[in-house]
Amino acid sequence: MAPRRETPWTHPILTQQAEERAKNVQDRIADAVTRLAGSMWFVYVHLVWFALWIVLRVEPFPFGLLTMIVSLEAIFLSTFVMISQNRADAKREALAEHQWQLVQAEEKQNEELLEVSRQILELTTEIHRMSTTNPAGSP
């Protein structure tokens, strides 16, 4: 299965997080299993497997071994679903933290712009006051 390609508009925080996950073998395995289990190939393989199991009569009805195998698989897949949810939560958290940093930087810039605007207003007011009390050409 081909690795998922990043689009050119992937957020840098998500790119950084993906690079960090790629360094960890356990994360790479979990990502590969999650990609496989979340694909239609997984469904097709299971459809063929179950059909062959039943048609070839690998075991008699009520298929105790098949039931046990499928139950164990469901346990592991539910764990991978939780791993995937944790990964999605980590992505949302990283994006939210980055957004919060941007908001804080914008707030600081806004405060600086307001201060500069106040200073311009004070200077303009002072120039206006000086020009009205001392008309041009008067000593």
Secondary structure, DSSP 8 states (H G I E B T S, - for coil): -------TT--HHHHHHHHHHHH-HHHHHHHHHHHHHTSHHHHHHHHHHHHHHHHTTSS-TT-HHHHHHHHHHHHHHHHHHHHHHHHHHHHHHHHHHHHHHHHHHHHHHHHHHHHHHHHHHHHHHHHHHHHHHS-TT--
